């Protein structure tokens, strides 16, 4: 047998080895079902954020006023000082 | 534009930005393929149980999806591979507890596969391959990925995947040649 033919045959046998029965629709649906909890949680969080932004647009302070002036930072001196 | 017209990358990005449910379309596209990936390596029963875990991990990690990859399969197989590894680790712990240790999960997988009689000719060669080479070979033959996509699944450079594939195919060819002409080895 030539090498090319041997390789082709080996690959065909491997393909046969990897054949599995397709899953049932119920199995796929059950796995998908588990996604809805995190999807809904994210959607809810996004909706709440959007609502909050929409109902309080004027409460957002201008950028230059958002952060109060910080007091000058104290320097910690070590015991040796 | 319908969801079918979007690439996986488009849908995943959309699901991250504002519509998390767009991710379900990606799941629907690849659920049979990912189940097959799991079933070929761990059996159908385990695949049924592990599929939901793949989706949960994929959804949680989708913000890290590489947008350049239009097809999500390599990314999903990479996640499925980690889920399988965790499954096998748990199985090993159980086996150790009962004083029976499976060293190589593939022995079990191969035994469980419902294969044609002819396919048994390649089993010894497949079993003898180093795990890294076997993984690339099976991603290409079973999952129909390109060597570059297989590299993405395994997290190795494409050149590494190509050379592993080359070695695996050569070993398989040699094994089949020797099996069919036993006097050649004498």
Interface residues (C-beta under 8 A of the other chain):
Chain A: X1 X3 X6 X7 X9 X10 X11 X13 X14 X15 X16 X17 X18 X20 X21 X22 X23 X27 X28 X30 X31 X32 X33 X34 X35 X38 X39 X42 X43 X46
Chain B: X18 X19 X20 X21 X23 X24 X27 X28 X31 X32 X35 X36 X39 X40 X44 X47 X48 X51 X52 X54 X55 X56 X59 X60 X113 X115 X116 X118 X119 X121 X122 X123 X125 X126 X137 X138 X141 X142 X169 X172 X173 X175 X176 X177 X180 X181
